């Protein structure tokens, strides 16, 4: 079986790692630390991402407020989450850390404001 090549995004070094599955066991190479091993295995089994984006805001200094998911969400739900975030408009004032969307798409993760506005 051919090894899957990917770039580890856990730290700025960006190691080009290889992940190979043999008899149900994952083997990661070219990683400079253990976090790269964990990342490589997770990318093949259950990839997750922190979603950072903006949402429409009314009566504020700018038209859009930066927001992010409080924790990583399953990668396959990112597009659907964007649809939810793009469909709403909030009203100022908003404080940093304030929940904008609670438990987005049943992920158990809230979308929160990245700044006050
Ligand atoms: S393997 Fe380790 S050192 Fe390399 S990018 Fe990932 S976290 Fe950074």
Backbone and ligand atoms as CSV (ligand in chain L), in Angstrom:
chain,resi,resn,atom,element,x,y,z
A,1,UNK,N,N,0.852,-1.201,0.000
A,1,UNK,CA,C,0.000,0.000,0.000
A,1,UNK,C,C,0.886,1.248,0.000
A,2,UNK,N,N,0.421,2.288,-0.752
A,2,UNK,CA,C,1.207,3.510,-0.872
A,2,UNK,C,C,0.969,4.407,0.353
A,3,UNK,N,N,2.050,5.013,0.847
A,3,UNK,CA,C,1.923,5.902,2.002
A,3,UNK,C,C,1.226,7.188,1.576
A,4,UNK,N,N,0.378,7.701,2.446
A,4,UNK,CA,C,-0.297,8.982,2.199
A,4,UNK,C,C,0.648,10.089,2.679
A,5,UNK,N,N,0.910,11.030,1.778
A,5,UNK,CA,C,1.798,12.137,2.142
A,5,UNK,C,C,0.977,13.359,2.497
A,6,UNK,N,N,1.414,14.076,3.534
A,6,UNK,CA,C,0.706,15.289,3.936
A,6,UNK,C,C,1.660,16.205,4.688
A,7,UNK,N,N,1.235,17.446,4.844
A,7,UNK,CA,C,2.032,18.403,5.614
A,7,UNK,C,C,1.419,18.514,7.001
A,8,UNK,N,N,2.233,18.326,8.017
A,8,UNK,CA,C,1.749,18.472,9.390
A,8,UNK,C,C,1.529,19.967,9.658
A,9,UNK,N,N,0.327,20.310,10.142
A,9,UNK,CA,C,0.001,21.725,10.382
A,9,UNK,C,C,-0.048,22.052,11.870
A,10,UNK,N,N,0.493,21.156,12.679
A,10,UNK,CA,C,0.441,21.382,14.136
A,10,UNK,C,C,1.352,22.520,14.567
A,11,UNK,N,N,2.515,22.669,13.922
A,11,UNK,CA,C,3.408,23.776,14.276
A,11,UNK,C,C,3.987,24.375,12.991
A,12,UNK,N,N,4.637,25.538,13.091
A,12,UNK,CA,C,5.102,26.224,11.869
A,12,UNK,C,C,6.177,25.483,11.076
A,13,UNK,N,N,6.775,24.452,11.626
A,13,UNK,CA,C,7.800,23.715,10.870
A,13,UNK,C,C,7.224,23.051,9.620
A,14,UNK,N,N,5.974,22.603,9.705
A,14,UNK,CA,C,5.310,22.017,8.538
A,14,UNK,C,C,6.018,20.812,7.948
A,15,UNK,N,N,6.318,19.829,8.764
A,15,UNK,CA,C,6.999,18.617,8.275
A,15,UNK,C,C,6.157,17.917,7.204
A,16,UNK,N,N,6.820,17.402,6.181
A,16,UNK,CA,C,6.157,16.591,5.154
A,16,UNK,C,C,6.169,15.153,5.665
A,17,UNK,N,N,5.039,14.716,6.192
A,17,UNK,CA,C,4.995,13.402,6.825
A,17,UNK,C,C,4.341,12.377,5.904
A,18,UNK,N,N,4.617,11.106,6.186
A,18,UNK,CA,C,4.020,10.011,5.423
A,18,UNK,C,C,3.312,9.074,6.400
A,19,UNK,N,N,2.093,8.674,6.039
A,19,UNK,CA,C,1.320,7.779,6.901
A,19,UNK,C,C,0.968,6.525,6.106
A,20,UNK,N,N,1.305,5.397,6.660
A,20,UNK,CA,C,1.050,4.121,6.003
A,20,UNK,C,C,0.243,3.230,6.944
A,21,UNK,N,N,-0.796,2.593,6.392
A,21,UNK,CA,C,-1.594,1.675,7.206
A,21,UNK,C,C,-1.272,0.249,6.771
A,22,UNK,N,N,-0.837,-0.538,7.714
A,22,UNK,CA,C,-0.475,-1.938,7.434
A,22,UNK,C,C,-1.147,-2.838,8.448
A,23,UNK,N,N,-2.000,-3.735,7.979
A,23,UNK,CA,C,-2.712,-4.649,8.884
A,23,UNK,C,C,-3.396,-3.906,10.028
A,24,UNK,N,N,-4.013,-2.781,9.713
A,24,UNK,CA,C,-4.757,-2.021,10.713
A,24,UNK,C,C,-3.891,-1.172,11.631
A,25,UNK,N,N,-2.581,-1.174,11.387
A,25,UNK,CA,C,-1.683,-0.378,12.240
A,25,UNK,C,C,-1.113,0.779,11.427
A,26,UNK,N,N,-1.213,1.995,12.001
A,26,UNK,CA,C,-0.708,3.176,11.299
A,26,UNK,C,C,0.755,3.401,11.643
A,27,UNK,N,N,1.546,3.675,10.608
A,27,UNK,CA,C,2.956,3.979,10.802
A,27,UNK,C,C,3.237,5.348,10.185
A,28,UNK,N,N,3.731,6.279,11.000
A,28,UNK,CA,C,4.001,7.638,10.525
A,28,UNK,C,C,5.514,7.842,10.469
A,29,UNK,N,N,5.982,8.386,9.343
A,29,UNK,CA,C,7.412,8.664,9.205
A,29,UNK,C,C,7.614,10.113,8.771
A,30,UNK,N,N,8.852,10.573,8.843
A,30,UNK,CA,C,9.273,11.932,8.459
A,30,UNK,C,C,8.776,13.002,9.444
A,31,UNK,N,N,8.093,12.587,10.523
A,31,UNK,CA,C,7.644,13.542,11.546
A,31,UNK,C,C,8.802,13.808,12.502
A,32,UNK,N,N,8.937,15.075,12.895
A,32,UNK,CA,C,10.033,15.418,13.807
A,32,UNK,C,C,9.644,15.283,15.274
A,33,UNK,N,N,8.354,15.072,15.539
A,33,UNK,CA,C,7.953,14.885,16.939
A,33,UNK,C,C,6.679,14.054,17.008
A,34,UNK,N,N,6.297,13.679,18.207
A,34,UNK,CA,C,5.133,12.803,18.402
A,34,UNK,C,C,3.814,13.456,18.006
A,35,UNK,N,N,3.779,14.791,18.096
A,35,UNK,CA,C,2.522,15.465,17.711
A,35,UNK,C,C,2.233,15.234,16.234
A,36,UNK,N,N,3.273,15.128,15.438
A,36,UNK,CA,C,3.106,14.849,14.010
A,36,UNK,C,C,2.540,13.463,13.776
A,37,UNK,N,N,2.936,12.520,14.610
A,37,UNK,CA,C,2.391,11.160,14.496
A,37,UNK,C,C,0.895,11.179,14.783
A,38,UNK,N,N,0.531,11.844,15.888
A,38,UNK,CA,C,-0.893,11.943,16.253
A,38,UNK,C,C,-1.683,12.627,15.137
A,39,UNK,N,N,-1.113,13.718,14.594
A,39,UNK,CA,C,-1.802,14.459,13.540
A,39,UNK,C,C,-2.024,13.570,12.312
A,40,UNK,N,N,-0.971,12.853,11.902
A,40,UNK,CA,C,-1.062,12.014,10.707
A,40,UNK,C,C,-2.122,10.941,10.839
A,41,UNK,N,N,-2.181,10.307,11.991
A,41,UNK,CA,C,-3.174,9.244,12.206
A,41,UNK,C,C,-4.574,9.842,12.238
A,42,UNK,N,N,-4.727,10.971,12.918
A,42,UNK,CA,C,-6.035,11.614,13.008
A,42,UNK,C,C,-6.520,12.100,11.633
A,43,UNK,N,N,-5.592,12.559,10.813
A,43,UNK,CA,C,-5.979,13.021,9.483
A,43,UNK,C,C,-6.595,11.894,8.667
A,44,UNK,N,N,-6.141,10.680,8.886
A,44,UNK,CA,C,-6.680,9.545,8.126
A,44,UNK,C,C,-7.916,8.955,8.785
A,45,UNK,N,N,-8.057,9.113,10.092
A,45,UNK,CA,C,-9.173,8.461,10.777
A,45,UNK,C,C,-10.332,9.413,11.078
A,46,UNK,N,N,-10.017,10.610,11.590
A,46,UNK,CA,C,-11.074,11.571,11.948
A,46,UNK,C,C,-10.521,12.993,11.867
A,47,UNK,N,N,-10.372,13.517,10.625
A,47,UNK,CA,C,-9.777,14.858,10.502
A,47,UNK,C,C,-10.666,15.941,11.098
A,48,UNK,N,N,-10.056,16.870,11.816
A,48,UNK,CA,C,-10.794,17.966,12.448
A,48,UNK,C,C,-10.099,19.290,12.152
A,49,UNK,N,N,-10.866,20.376,12.223
A,49,UNK,CA,C,-10.314,21.710,11.976
A,49,UNK,C,C,-10.999,22.733,12.869
A,50,UNK,N,N,-10.248,23.754,13.307
A,50,UNK,CA,C,-10.863,24.933,13.906
A,50,UNK,C,C,-11.280,25.813,12.735
A,51,UNK,N,N,-12.555,26.212,12.714
A,51,UNK,CA,C,-13.069,27.046,11.625
A,51,UNK,C,C,-12.965,28.515,12.025
A,52,UNK,N,N,-12.255,29.306,11.242
A,52,UNK,CA,C,-12.184,30.748,11.483
A,52,UNK,C,C,-12.786,31.446,10.271
A,53,UNK,N,N,-13.690,32.378,10.536
A,53,UNK,CA,C,-14.364,33.064,9.438
A,53,UNK,C,C,-14.941,34.383,9.964
A,54,UNK,N,N,-15.897,34.947,9.244
A,54,UNK,CA,C,-16.563,36.174,9.701
A,54,UNK,C,C,-18.065,36.001,9.543
A,55,UNK,N,N,-18.807,36.836,10.279
A,55,UNK,CA,C,-20.260,36.796,10.196
A,55,UNK,C,C,-20.761,38.232,10.018
A,56,UNK,N,N,-21.892,38.373,9.321
A,56,UNK,CA,C,-22.462,39.716,9.119
A,56,UNK,C,C,-22.874,40.313,10.464
A,57,UNK,N,N,-22.584,41.615,10.642
A,57,UNK,CA,C,-22.975,42.292,11.877
A,57,UNK,C,C,-23.593,43.645,11.524
A,58,UNK,N,N,-24.683,43.968,12.240
A,58,UNK,CA,C,-25.415,45.226,12.019
A,58,UNK,C,C,-25.000,46.277,13.028
A,59,UNK,N,N,-25.074,47.536,12.635
A,59,UNK,CA,C,-24.839,48.675,13.535
A,59,UNK,C,C,-23.464,48.627,14.213
A,60,UNK,N,N,-22.454,48.206,13.478
A,60,UNK,CA,C,-21.113,48.106,14.057
A,60,UNK,C,C,-20.124,48.894,13.203
A,61,UNK,N,N,-18.900,48.997,13.711
A,61,UNK,CA,C,-17.826,49.712,13.024
A,61,UNK,C,C,-17.542,49.108,11.647
A,62,UNK,N,N,-17.577,47.773,11.564
A,62,UNK,CA,C,-17.341,47.057,10.305
A,62,UNK,C,C,-18.579,46.245,9.953
A,63,UNK,N,N,-18.609,45.731,8.711
A,63,UNK,CA,C,-19.765,44.948,8.267
A,63,UNK,C,C,-19.718,43.491,8.722
A,64,UNK,N,N,-18.507,43.028,9.051
A,64,UNK,CA,C,-18.366,41.613,9.414
A,64,UNK,C,C,-17.538,41.473,10.681
A,65,UNK,N,N,-17.921,40.517,11.500
A,65,UNK,CA,C,-17.236,40.250,12.762
A,65,UNK,C,C,-16.438,38.943,12.642
A,66,UNK,N,N,-15.153,38.937,13.021
A,66,UNK,CA,C,-14.397,37.681,13.013
A,66,UNK,C,C,-14.930,36.711,14.076
A,67,UNK,N,N,-15.118,35.464,13.678
A,67,UNK,CA,C,-15.594,34.431,14.596
A,67,UNK,C,C,-14.773,33.153,14.371
A,68,UNK,N,N,-14.868,32.245,15.338
A,68,UNK,CA,C,-14.197,30.949,15.170
A,68,UNK,C,C,-14.908,29.905,16.011
A,69,UNK,N,N,-14.696,28.645,15.664
A,69,UNK,CA,C,-15.238,27.597,16.517
A,69,UNK,C,C,-14.347,27.510,17.754
A,70,UNK,N,N,-14.964,27.290,18.898
A,70,UNK,CA,C,-14.216,27.280,20.156
A,70,UNK,C,C,-13.227,26.118,20.195
A,71,UNK,N,N,-13.581,25.043,19.502
A,71,UNK,CA,C,-12.699,23.870,19.389
A,71,UNK,C,C,-12.775,23.383,17.944
A,72,UNK,N,N,-11.963,22.395,17.643
A,72,UNK,CA,C,-11.984,21.834,16.287
A,72,UNK,C,C,-13.280,21.053,16.068
A,73,UNK,N,N,-13.760,21.089,14.827
A,73,UNK,CA,C,-14.967,20.348,14.441
A,73,UNK,C,C,-14.581,19.353,13.333
A,74,UNK,N,N,-15.416,18.334,13.099
A,74,UNK,CA,C,-15.091,17.401,12.020
A,74,UNK,C,C,-14.945,18.141,10.684
A,75,UNK,N,N,-13.890,17.822,9.967
A,75,UNK,CA,C,-13.590,18.523,8.709
A,75,UNK,C,C,-14.755,18.423,7.712
A,76,UNK,N,N,-15.463,17.289,7.696
A,76,UNK,CA,C,-16.544,17.120,6.725
A,76,UNK,C,C,-17.755,18.015,7.030
A,77,UNK,N,N,-17.758,18.661,8.215
A,77,UNK,CA,C,-18.882,19.550,8.547
A,77,UNK,C,C,-18.545,21.024,8.306
A,78,UNK,N,N,-17.334,21.319,7.854
A,78,UNK,CA,C,-16.914,22.715,7.715
A,78,UNK,C,C,-17.807,23.465,6.709
A,79,UNK,N,N,-18.101,22.877,5.579
A,79,UNK,CA,C,-18.895,23.579,4.550
A,79,UNK,C,C,-20.312,23.844,5.053
A,80,UNK,N,N,-20.928,22.852,5.698
A,80,UNK,CA,C,-22.280,23.042,6.243
A,80,UNK,C,C,-22.271,24.111,7.341
A,81,UNK,N,N,-21.217,24.130,8.162
A,81,UNK,CA,C,-21.113,25.158,9.207
A,81,UNK,C,C,-21.008,26.539,8.571
A,82,UNK,N,N,-20.269,26.646,7.481
A,82,UNK,CA,C,-20.151,27.926,6.781
A,82,UNK,C,C,-21.520,28.385,6.265
A,83,UNK,N,N,-22.331,27.442,5.796
A,83,UNK,CA,C,-23.668,27.795,5.317
A,83,UNK,C,C,-24.503,28.387,6.456
A,84,UNK,N,N,-24.388,27.774,7.642
A,84,UNK,CA,C,-25.123,28.289,8.802
A,84,UNK,C,C,-24.627,29.692,9.153
A,85,UNK,N,N,-23.321,29.859,9.230
A,85,UNK,CA,C,-22.743,31.152,9.629
A,85,UNK,C,C,-23.075,32.231,8.591
A,86,UNK,N,N,-23.056,31.858,7.320
A,86,UNK,CA,C,-23.367,32.841,6.268
A,86,UNK,C,C,-24.845,33.223,6.228
A,87,UNK,N,N,-25.683,32.421,6.879
A,87,UNK,CA,C,-27.124,32.691,6.810
A,87,UNK,C,C,-27.597,33.615,7.940
A,88,UNK,N,N,-26.722,33.970,8.859
A,88,UNK,CA,C,-27.173,34.781,9.991
A,88,UNK,C,C,-26.568,36.182,9.958
A,89,UNK,N,N,-27.248,37.078,10.651
A,89,UNK,CA,C,-26.724,38.433,10.844
A,89,UNK,C,C,-26.935,38.778,12.313
A,90,UNK,N,N,-25.890,39.246,12.963
A,90,UNK,CA,C,-25.999,39.582,14.380
A,90,UNK,C,C,-26.001,41.093,14.530
A,91,UNK,N,N,-26.250,41.545,15.757
A,91,UNK,CA,C,-26.331,42.981,16.012
A,91,UNK,C,C,-25.315,43.345,17.089
A,92,UNK,N,N,-24.638,44.465,16.880
A,92,UNK,CA,C,-23.673,44.915,17.886
A,92,UNK,C,C,-24.451,45.489,19.082
A,93,UNK,N,N,-23.900,45.590,20.262
A,93,UNK,CA,C,-22.498,45.266,20.585
A,93,UNK,C,C,-22.288,43.775,20.864
A,94,UNK,N,N,-21.097,43.309,20.530
A,94,UNK,CA,C,-20.697,41.921,20.776
A,94,UNK,C,C,-19.354,41.960,21.510
A,95,UNK,N,N,-19.208,41.124,22.516
A,95,UNK,CA,C,-17.941,41.050,23.258
A,95,UNK,C,C,-17.139,39.841,22.809
A,96,UNK,N,N,-15.822,39.976,22.875
A,96,UNK,CA,C,-14.952,38.851,22.506
A,96,UNK,C,C,-15.316,37.628,23.348
A,97,UNK,N,N,-15.400,36.487,22.712
A,97,UNK,CA,C,-15.737,35.240,23.403
A,97,UNK,C,C,-17.220,34.964,23.499
A,98,UNK,N,N,-18.045,35.938,23.122
A,98,UNK,CA,C,-19.508,35.758,23.186
A,98,UNK,C,C,-19.936,34.680,22.179
A,99,UNK,N,N,-20.892,33.846,22.601
A,99,UNK,CA,C,-21.353,32.769,21.724
A,99,UNK,C,C,-22.233,33.346,20.618
A,100,UNK,N,N,-21.880,33.050,19.390
A,100,UNK,CA,C,-22.633,33.537,18.221
A,100,UNK,C,C,-23.574,32.441,17.735
A,101,UNK,N,N,-23.088,31.197,17.672
A,101,UNK,CA,C,-23.929,30.038,17.341
A,101,UNK,C,C,-23.603,28.952,18.359
A,102,UNK,N,N,-24.629,28.526,19.090
A,102,UNK,CA,C,-24.416,27.499,20.106
A,102,UNK,C,C,-24.484,26.115,19.457
A,103,UNK,N,N,-23.570,25.243,19.825
A,103,UNK,CA,C,-23.593,23.832,19.405
A,103,UNK,C,C,-23.860,23.706,17.898
A,104,UNK,N,N,-22.995,24.302,17.110
A,104,UNK,CA,C,-23.262,24.363,15.667
A,104,UNK,C,C,-23.376,22.959,15.058
A,105,UNK,N,N,-24.464,22.730,14.361
A,105,UNK,CA,C,-24.787,21.460,13.702
A,105,UNK,C,C,-24.642,20.243,14.623
A,106,UNK,N,N,-24.920,20.450,15.890
A,106,UNK,CA,C,-24.873,19.340,16.835
A,106,UNK,C,C,-23.469,18.804,17.091
A,107,UNK,N,N,-22.464,19.612,16.806
A,107,UNK,CA,C,-21.079,19.159,17.015
A,107,UNK,C,C,-20.674,19.238,18.485
A,108,UNK,N,N,-21.485,19.979,19.276
A,108,UNK,CA,C,-21.094,20.201,20.672
A,108,UNK,C,C,-20.127,21.356,20.819
A,109,UNK,N,N,-19.878,22.060,19.719
A,109,UNK,CA,C,-18.907,23.162,19.716
A,109,UNK,C,C,-19.641,24.458,19.374
A,110,UNK,N,N,-19.321,25.511,20.144
A,110,UNK,CA,C,-19.927,26.824,19.884
A,110,UNK,C,C,-19.052,27.637,18.932
A,111,UNK,N,N,-19.709,28.523,18.168
A,111,UNK,CA,C,-18.981,29.524,17.389
A,111,UNK,C,C,-18.966,30.798,18.237
A,112,UNK,N,N,-17.777,31.364,18.446
A,112,UNK,CA,C,-17.653,32.528,19.330
A,112,UNK,C,C,-17.002,33.702,18.612
A,113,UNK,N,N,-17.231,34.888,19.144
A,113,UNK,CA,C,-16.628,36.104,18.575
A,113,UNK,C,C,-15.132,36.129,18.866
A,114,UNK,N,N,-14.348,36.480,17.862
A,114,UNK,CA,C,-12.885,36.567,18.042
A,114,UNK,C,C,-12.452,37.947,18.516
A,115,UNK,N,N,-13.389,38.925,18.481
A,115,UNK,CA,C,-13.081,40.258,18.978
A,115,UNK,C,C,-14.379,40.945,19.413
A,116,UNK,N,N,-14.231,42.008,20.135
A,116,UNK,CA,C,-15.397,42.814,20.498
A,116,UNK,C,C,-15.669,43.801,19.382
A,117,UNK,N,N,-16.946,44.146,19.206
A,117,UNK,CA,C,-17.267,45.146,18.189
A,117,UNK,C,C,-18.609,45.779,18.528
L,1,LIG,S1,S,5.846,16.790,13.169
L,1,LIG,FE1,FE,6.198,17.982,15.003
L,1,LIG,S2,S,7.813,19.392,14.411
L,1,LIG,FE2,FE,6.945,18.608,12.492
L,1,LIG,S3,S,5.333,20.106,11.919
L,1,LIG,FE3,FE,4.355,18.479,13.123
L,1,LIG,S4,S,4.346,19.269,15.216
L,1,LIG,FE4,FE,5.851,20.465,14.065
